[in-house]
Structure formats: C-alpha cells, structure tokens
Amino acid sequence: MPKQQPDKQAHWYAIHTYPASEDTVSENLKQRIDSMDMGDKIFEILVPKEKKIKIKSGKRYTIEEKIFPNYVFVKMIVTDDSWYVVRNTPRVTGFIGSGVHPVPISDEEVKKLTKKSEKENAEYKIEVEVDDPVKVIDGPFKDFDGKISEVDKERGRVKVLVNMFGRETPVEVDFLQVKKI
C-alpha cells in the first residue's frame, strides 16, 4: 500500500539538509533525477540566495548569502518513488511536514523567494538615521562614539560627528562601520 497520497499536481516542498550542504544537495538531487529518470515527477530545485555587502579589512565585498540556511526547495509531484529519491539523497535529513507526509509551500512564498534571489545588486539596508547615537566599530576611527549627521543611502555612507580634541569633527564612514548605541 502506498504511503504517499498521490497528487497529480506539482507543489513546492521544503527539504531540510545538513548544515552548509544546500548546494551539494541541489547538485546530488539533479544527478539522481537524471539517473533514476524522475524528470516527470521532480521539476525544479531552488536554493534561495541574496546578495549582501560586507566589510573585511576595510574593503567592501558583495557576497551571496543563503536566505534559508539548511533548506532546499523542490517542485515535485509526491509519489512513493519521488519521495524516496529526494528523501534518500545524501545529506538530506527529511521533508518539512508531519511524519512521512510532506507539507507543500504556497506558490506565493516561492515567488517572493525567487524575486529576492534575482536582484542584481546588493541593497544597502541602512538602519541608522540623522541624530542617532552610534559607535564606530571598524576603520581608523574604531571605538569612537558619535552622532549621525548625514545619511547617503545611494553610496551606503554616513557622516558621524565624533568628539576629537574637545570638538565635534565630521567623519565619513561606510554604514557597516557603525553600530547603533
């Protein structure tokens, strides 16, 4: 007797993986789909990522960061065979759902993820405003306390008024170099 209730329609499902194995699982699953002839039941594999800006040693880098670490999303028709192929892929711990029955994810949620992944440029998420008290956490003015005097969202820079030699001096730094106090 089949364990899965076959649904003739494809849905998106979340698969839990070992830590930092999302890309490996995606590649392994693609190979298994080809070798086990499951292309008619397993259609798409998604590891959602977004571009972020980081600063390391005073230099700015754009990196790709996984939106949902330890999860891979698969569009498939769940049958006993397709469930077995995905569930027994190396580094997969299981489907998200109750027991042996995976729970589908709405198409709207997956559309939001793909839209977030498709953005070309990393966006600046500046969480400070004019007059906010901040601490400079990187660069030549590290450990100085100050107050935001200007925010340049296009360039991702802020001007901080720091107290040097008894007077306020404006210093321009990257927004990643300050932390709200």
C-alpha positions as CSV (number, residue, x, y, z in Angstrom):
1,M,0.0,0.0,0.0
2,P,1.5,3.4,-0.9
3,K,2.5,5.7,2.0
4,Q,2.0,8.9,0.0
5,Q,-1.4,10.1,-1.3
6,P,-0.5,10.8,-5.0
7,D,-1.5,14.3,-6.1
8,K,-1.4,14.8,-9.8
9,Q,-0.3,18.4,-9.4
10,A,3.2,19.6,-8.6
11,H,3.8,21.6,-5.5
12,W,6.8,23.2,-3.8
13,Y,8.3,21.4,-0.7
14,A,11.0,22.3,1.8
15,I,13.7,19.8,2.4
16,H,15.9,20.0,5.5
17,T,19.7,19.4,4.8
18,Y,22.8,19.1,6.9
19,P,24.4,22.4,7.7
20,A,26.2,24.2,4.7
21,S,25.1,21.3,2.3
22,E,22.4,23.1,0.3
23,D,24.4,23.4,-2.9
24,T,25.7,19.8,-2.6
25,V,22.2,18.5,-2.1
26,S,21.0,20.5,-5.1
27,E,23.7,19.0,-7.3
28,N,23.2,15.5,-5.9
29,L,19.4,15.7,-6.4
30,K,19.8,16.9,-10.1
31,Q,22.1,13.8,-10.7
32,R,19.6,11.5,-9.0
33,I,16.7,12.9,-11.1
34,D,18.6,12.2,-14.3
35,S,20.0,8.7,-13.3
36,M,16.6,7.5,-11.9
37,D,14.5,9.0,-14.7
38,M,12.4,11.2,-12.3
39,G,12.2,14.3,-14.6
40,D,8.5,13.7,-15.0
41,K,7.9,14.0,-11.2
42,I,10.6,16.3,-9.9
43,F,10.8,19.6,-11.8
44,E,12.7,22.3,-10.1
45,I,15.3,22.8,-7.3
46,L,15.8,26.1,-5.6
47,V,18.5,27.2,-3.1
48,P,17.4,30.9,-2.5
49,K,20.3,33.3,-2.0
50,E,20.6,37.1,-1.8
51,K,23.5,39.5,-2.3
52,K,24.8,41.3,0.7
53,I,27.5,43.8,1.3
54,K,30.2,43.0,4.0
55,I,33.3,44.8,5.0
56,K,36.5,42.9,5.8
57,S,39.9,44.6,6.4
58,G,38.4,47.9,5.4
59,K,37.3,46.7,2.0
60,R,33.8,46.2,0.8
61,Y,32.7,42.8,-0.6
62,T,29.5,41.6,-2.2
63,I,28.7,38.1,-1.1
64,E,25.8,35.7,-1.7
65,E,24.2,34.6,1.4
66,K,21.6,31.8,1.7
67,I,18.1,33.2,2.7
68,F,17.2,29.9,4.4
69,P,20.3,28.1,5.6
70,N,19.9,24.3,5.7
71,Y,16.9,24.2,3.4
72,V,16.4,23.4,-0.3
73,F,13.1,23.9,-2.1
74,V,11.8,21.3,-4.6
75,K,8.9,21.5,-7.0
76,M,7.6,18.0,-7.5
77,I,4.7,15.6,-7.6
78,V,4.9,13.5,-4.5
79,T,4.6,9.8,-5.1
80,D,6.3,7.0,-3.2
81,D,9.1,6.9,-5.8
82,S,9.7,10.6,-6.0
83,W,9.6,10.9,-2.2
84,Y,12.1,8.1,-1.9
85,V,14.5,9.7,-4.4
86,V,14.5,13.0,-2.6
87,R,14.5,11.6,0.9
88,N,17.4,9.3,0.3
89,T,19.6,11.9,-1.4
90,P,22.9,12.2,0.5
91,R,22.9,15.0,3.2
92,V,19.1,15.3,3.2
93,T,17.6,14.9,6.7
94,G,14.0,15.0,5.6
95,F,10.9,16.9,4.3
96,I,9.2,19.6,6.3
97,G,5.9,18.2,7.3
98,S,4.2,15.8,9.7
99,G,5.6,12.3,9.7
100,V,6.1,10.9,6.3
101,H,3.7,13.3,4.6
102,P,5.4,16.5,3.3
103,V,3.5,19.7,3.6
104,P,3.5,21.9,0.4
105,I,4.6,25.6,0.4
106,S,2.4,28.2,-1.3
107,D,3.5,29.4,-4.7
108,E,3.3,33.0,-3.5
109,E,6.0,32.3,-0.9
110,V,8.3,30.7,-3.5
111,K,7.7,33.7,-5.8
112,K,8.8,36.0,-3.0
113,L,12.0,33.9,-2.6
114,T,12.8,33.9,-6.3
115,K,12.2,37.6,-6.6
116,K,14.6,38.3,-3.7
117,S,17.2,35.9,-5.2
118,E,17.0,37.6,-8.6
119,K,18.0,41.1,-7.5
120,E,21.1,42.1,-9.4
121,N,22.7,44.5,-6.9
122,A,23.0,44.1,-3.2
123,E,20.9,46.7,-1.5
124,Y,22.1,48.9,1.4
125,K,20.0,48.4,4.5
126,I,20.9,51.4,6.5
127,E,19.3,51.2,9.9
128,V,20.5,54.5,11.3
129,E,19.0,58.0,10.9
130,V,20.2,61.5,11.5
131,D,20.8,62.3,15.2
132,D,21.1,58.6,16.2
133,P,23.9,57.9,18.7
134,V,26.4,55.4,17.2
135,K,29.8,53.7,17.9
136,V,32.3,53.3,15.1
137,I,33.2,49.6,15.0
138,D,35.8,49.5,12.2
139,G,38.4,51.6,10.4
140,P,40.7,54.3,11.7
141,F,38.0,55.8,14.0
142,K,37.2,52.5,15.7
143,D,35.8,52.8,19.2
144,F,34.8,56.5,18.8
145,D,31.3,57.4,19.8
146,G,29.3,59.9,17.8
147,K,26.1,61.1,16.4
148,I,24.9,60.7,12.8
149,S,24.8,64.0,10.9
150,E,24.1,62.7,7.3
151,V,23.0,59.5,5.6
152,D,23.8,58.8,1.9
153,K,21.7,55.8,1.0
154,E,22.9,55.6,-2.6
155,R,26.5,55.2,-1.7
156,G,25.9,53.4,1.7
157,R,27.9,56.0,3.6
158,V,27.1,58.0,6.8
159,K,28.7,61.1,8.4
160,V,29.3,60.8,12.1
161,L,30.2,63.7,14.4
162,V,32.9,62.3,16.7
163,N,34.5,64.2,19.6
164,M,38.2,64.7,18.8
165,F,40.3,67.1,20.8
166,G,37.3,68.6,22.6
167,R,35.3,69.4,19.5
168,E,32.9,67.6,17.1
169,T,34.5,66.6,13.9
170,P,32.6,65.1,10.9
171,V,33.9,61.7,9.7
172,E,32.5,59.9,6.7
173,V,32.4,56.1,7.1
174,D,30.6,53.2,5.5
175,F,27.3,52.3,7.2
176,L,28.7,48.9,8.0
177,Q,31.4,50.6,10.2
178,V,28.9,52.0,12.7
179,K,26.6,50.4,15.3
180,K,23.7,52.0,17.0
181,I,24.2,52.5,20.7
